[in-house]
Amino acid sequence: MIGLISATAAGGAARDRLAAAWPSRTRVYEGPVRGAVERAFAECEQVVCFLAAGAVVRLCAPLLQGKDVDPGVVCVDEGGRFAVALLGGHEGGANALAHEVGGVLGAVPVVTTATDSVDVPGLDMVGLPVEGDVAGVTRAVLDGEAVALCDELGYPLPALPPNVTPLDRGPEVEAVPTRSAVRNACPQPGRPVIRVTDRLLEIGEGEVVLRPSTLVVGVGASKGAPVEEVLGLVQDTLRDAGLSVASVASLATVDAKADEPGIVEAAARLGVPVVTYAADELASVDVPNPSDAPLAAVGTPSVAEAAALRGGGELLVPKRKSAPEGRAPMATCAVVRRTPRGRLAVVGLGPGARDLLTPRAREELRRASVLVGLDQYVDQIRDLLRPGTVIIESGLGAEEERARTAVAEAQKGQAVALIGSGDAGVYAMASPALAEASDDIDVIGVPGVTAALAAAAILGAPLGHDHVSISLSDLHTPWEVIERRVRAAAEADIIVTFYNPRSRGRDWQLPKALSILAEHREPTTPVGVVRNASRPDESARLSTIGELDPGVVDMMTVVTVGNTATREIAGRMVTPRGYRWQHADQSADPSEVSK
């Protein structure tokens, strides 16, 4: 919950705008300001104060307990011009909140956190639990000191600055090693070091440990097993195996135990989900320690080991039973490591305008350590990339090469962003990339605004009814197939958006396609022509099937041909949706038609 506090009418107006925008996320605190701040500090995860920064500092100072528990505080001036992340920029989420508040109020977000100021990901903002000398190592990164990276597990980290260099991991260590063996997995570099591991180790000065969620703990429990017994078994097993509880991704069990209170509460205390599987799924998993007891009770010879192994991985700790005093054990567990997989985000950049690039696309560009794309598209977003991002760019005609390169980089364990214009799944890079990718990497699709949609918004509402997109390029599709599709759309009276309509060496396909459509539509059927939609040199014109000059069309153009219901209304291209009230007498009074 976000607490909102103001002291004046001007501040109250801005406060109320924010409350109206986020009704389920915010709570307005009335009354004397000091008391309101104290209550919000105790009750909310974040606080937005519409007060002078100095006043907020004095009010918050007596309430501070620690950066890991204090709420994030954003200060907005009464004029609503600036949203300042004042307290808890990372841990409290104030930096992100300042940007959100700025988006709603039209205020400029002000973030002074060192890592954000120089566009470097904070070690506490990588998305992983972090331990050790966070401040010291972060300072070394910012100061340009040589910092070593020991990524024992191959986790796909975001881009880090060039002064952070990977270390040779040294000889492989056993699955459940001693702590000294863990340290030897990455030799002491004699400089600040960032370690990525799920193993317990003694953290020295100038060291930070990032904990990826790589461990799945399979759990079995008798009915009524106490939460203390289940949780204690999990914690003791991990500790004895030299593994960090911070790297637990989930507790896994059989469907029949999905609501077992001891398991559910243990997961809640660990802050992880409970994942369940059907008994027949678990029965098909090969395990080292099957048993007749769970087979009779829930229909599978193994719960703990089978549930942990069901999603794949390496069995680090075989089935282990709890050991309560004076009675039989009621819980079992087993631990599996699932090695982190490379990450491929296929990102649609939209039609070109920066404000049509989605927030999710921005996040993925900044999450990537490797960017792959067409050179001209890379130029559009180069300024959004973090320092240290490896850029692999190529020209037109190298689509297959880019797809293979992106997949290969992800298979190396990298966080890769493969970019395309519009939506990456529409005549773009998602298709060739996914055709190359196997199931050994994670793939994330990030939708974008397509050229067809951008053009339609400029023209009016031409896609108000059923519509189809057809590429007229016969580079990858025989013309016979394209023509058959155009003819089917013509016969079905479907609105058509033509991509790749005409180039210098391919100038007859558009006239041919229009002639096919003209066999089923009047010469006066509207046609919209938009070039470079959403870009600075955008242009648009309305014509008709009978009058369109194909010479004004090129590869940067999208051509939209209406159906038999499409009309030009007030200079806009409109296709009625076909609502019943639109069939009423158009000469009637609108208030009567709507009744």
C-alpha positions, -999 to +999 in steps of 0.1 A: +000+000+000+012+035-008+004+062+018-005+097+004+001+128+026-004+165+019-007+197+039-021+223+015-049+226-010-024+225-040-008+194-026-042+179-019-052+183-055-021+165-067-026+138-040-062+133-051-051+129-087-028+101-077-054+085-055-079+085-084-053+069-107-044+042-082-075+035-061-065+000-050-028+009-044-031+041-023-045+052+011-049+089+019-038+100+054-057+130+067-051+151+098-020+167+113+010+160+090+033+146+117+008+120+128-001+111+092+036+104+084+040+083+115+009+062+107+019+058+070+054+049+080+041+021+101+014+008+078+026+013+042+053-002+020+057+032+003+048+068+011+043+098-012+045+132+005+032+164-012+055+186+009+088+204+008+117+181+008+132+196+040+099+191+058+098+154+048+134+149+059+126+163+094+094+143+097+109+110+086+143+112+104+130+101+139+112+071+123+142+056+104+151+020+115+171+006+085+172+005+048+159-030+047+127-021+067+119+015+060+093+023+034+103+040+002+095+077+003+089+100-026+085+137-022+064+158-047+065+196-046+032+213-043+034+224-079+036+188-090+068+196-111+092+170-095+089+136-079+120+130-058+130+096-046+140+107-011+143+074+009+146+037+001+154+042-036+162+005-041+150-015-012+119+005-007+112+009-044+112+047-043+132+051-075+107+032-095+078+049-077+092+083-085+090+074-122+054+061-118+043+091-099+059+113-126+040+095-153+007+101-136+012+137-126+035+149-154+063+155-129+100+150-136+113+120-117+144+128-097+166+099-087+200+105-071+210+069-062+246+065-075+240+034-096+209+049-113+226+082-119+253+065-140+229+039-155+245+009-138+223-019-123+226-018-085+237-051-071+206-051-049+185-045-080+196-074-102+165-093-091+184-118-068+188-119-030+222-104-022+245-108+008+279-093+018+296-060+013+270-045-011+280-009-005+317-016-008+315-036-040+290-012-055+314+017-048+342-002-065+320-008-096+311+029-097+346+041-092+358+020-122+380-003-100+387-038-114+359-061-100+358-098-106+327-118-114+325-154-104+293-167-119+295-203-107+261-213-121+260-194-154+231-171-144+220-147-172+229-114-155+221-080-171+249-060-186+276-049-161+302-022-167+334-031-185+354-030-153+335-061-140+352-090-157+344-127-154+368-151-136+378-185-147+357-207-124+386-231-119+381-269-115+346-283-111+336-290-075+314-318-062+276-313-061+276-309-023+311-296-015+329-283+016+329-246+020+366-244+012+359-263-021+332-237-029+357-209-025+382-227-047+356-229-075+366-193-081+401-185-070+405-155-047+410-126-071+427-102-047+401-076-057+364-069-051+343-098-063+307-106-072+299-142-067+268-159-081+261-192-063+235-212-044+262-226-020+269-215+015+303-199+019+321-175+042+318-141+027+349-120+030+355-083+029+349-068-006+327-097-016+291-098-026+271-130-032+240-131-055+216-160-048+198-173-079+166-194-074+181-227-085+170-251-058+137-271-057+129-289-025+106-318-029+085-324+003+064-352+015+044-350+047+019-371+067-015-356+074-011-330+102+027-328+100+036-297+121+050-267+101+080-266+125+089-302+115+085-295+078+103-262+078+130-274+102+137-304+080+141-282+049+164-257+066+185-284+083+189-303+050+200-273+031+224-262+058+240-297+061+244-298+023+261-265+022+232-248+003+216-215+008+179-212+017+179-179-002+182-199-034+151-220-029+127-215-058+098-236-046+086-265-025+072-293-047+049-321-037+020-343-049-014-329-057-030-347-027-008-325-004-015-292-021-034-280+010-014-297+037-010-269+063+025-278+073+037-277+037+017-245+028+029-226+059+065-237+055+065-224+019+049-191+031+076-186+057+103-193+031+086-169+007+083-194-021+053-211-039+041-247-035+042-265-069+022-298-071+021-327-095-004-355-101+005-388-086+007-405-120+032-379-131+054-385-101+051-423-105+068-420-139+099-403-125+129-425-119+141-420-083+168-437-062+147-443-031+111-455-040+089-466-012+057-486-007+043-462+019+036-432-003+024-456-031-003-469-007-011-434+006-011-411-024-005-434-055+032-428-062+063-446-049+080-413-043+069-378-034+099-358-022+125-371-048+100-374-076+085-339-071+119-323-069+130-341-100+098-337-120+110-305-138+145-319-144+178-311-127+205-327-106+196-345-074+219-329-048+203-344-017+184-377-018+153-383+004+158-374+040+134-379+068+127-356+098+138-369+132+115-357+159+120-369+194+098-396+208+077-403+176+079-414+140+089-389+114+061-371+095+081-353+068+106-360+040+125-338+016+149-340-013+168-312-030+174-307-067+194-280-085+180-267-118+209-249-135+199-214-148+191-213-184+200-186-210+174-160-216+161-148-250+138-119-251+123-112-285+114-075-284+091-055-306+102-019-308+070-006-323+067+015-354+095+039-346+083+067-323+099+065-288+066+070-270+052+039-288+080+017-273+063-002-245+075-001-209+081-038-210+103-035-241+124-008-223+128-032-193+139-060-215+164-039-233+179-029-200+178-065-187+199-077-216+236-083-215+236-090-253+216-071-279+211-086-314+194-066-342+193-049-375+217-019-375+191+007-382+169-006-353+198-007-329+204+030-336+169+037-325+174+024-290+211+025-285+208+052-258+185+029-237+211+002-233+231-002-201+269+004-202+286-029-210+259-043-232+274-063-261+258-052-294+257-075-323+243-057-353+240-066-390+223-052-422+193-061-443+192-097-455+210-112-425+178-122-406+187-158-404+222-150-391+207-127-364+183-154-353+210-180-350+233-156-333+207-146-307+199-183-299+235-192-297+243-164-273+213-175-251+226-210-251+258-197-237+238-186-207+235-149-217+205-126-213+198-117-249+174-092-265+166-098-301+149-068-315+126-061-344+103-033-355+066-033-349+058-065-332+087-090-334+062-118-341+047-101-372+069-104-403+099-100-380+125-119-359+104-141-336+096-167-362+131-174-374+145-173-338+120-197-324+125-220-353+162-222-343+156-224-305+153-256-286+139-262-251+173-255-234+167-217-231+139-195-218+121-174-244+102-142-235+080-125-261+075-088-258+047-075-280+050-042-299+027-018-318+026-030-353+029-009-385-007-019-394-020-006-361+000+026-362-011+033-397-047+026-388-046+051-360-034+077-384-060+070-410-090+068-386-107+035-379-102+014-410-098-019-391-132-017-374-142-051-386-125-083-397-091-077-413-060-094-425-024-085-431-007-098-463+029-092-473+033-087-511+070-096-510+076-128-529+112-132-515+101-159-490+066-167-504+058-177-540+035-152-557+010-179-565+005-184-527+002-146-521-023-142-549-044-170-536-045-153-502-054-119-517-082-135-537-096-152-506-096-119-487-113-102-516-140-128-518-146-128-481-149-090-480-121-086-455-102-054-449-066-059-461-034-043-449-005-048-473+030-050-459+061-047-482+038-034-510+063-022-535+101-018-541+123-006-569+127-041-582+092-053-575+066-029-588+038-050-603+025-069-573+006-040-557-014-031-589-021-068-594-034-072-558-056-041-561-071-054-593-080-086-576-097-067-548-114-045-574-132-076-588-152-077-555-153-040-544-164-007-559-138+016-575-147+041-547-136+018-519-113+038-497-076+030-496-053+044-469-016+050-476+008+057-447+045+061-450+069+059-420+040+058-395+048+075-362+082+088-374+092+124-380+087+122-418+053+105-415+029+110-443-006+098-450-032+101-478-066+087-486-074+074-521-096+047-536-090+014-554-098+031-587-076+062-582-046+050-562-012+057-579+011+028-569+040+051-577+036+069-543+041+036-525+074+021-514+088-004-488+083+021-460+046+023-467+016+004-454-014+002-476-049-005-461-078-014-484-113-011-469-141-036-474-175-029-490-187-011-458-157+012-454-163+049-459-144+082-459-161+103-432-148+138-424-115+130-441-110+098-421-112+062-432-139+044-412-151+008-413-183+003-393-182-024-367-218-034-375-235-026-342-272-030-343-279+007-334-258+017-365-284+001-387-311+024-374-324+053-395-294+076-397-317+106-401-333+099-367-324+119-336-293+103-320-309+102-286-338+083-301-315+058-320-297+050-287-329+041-269 
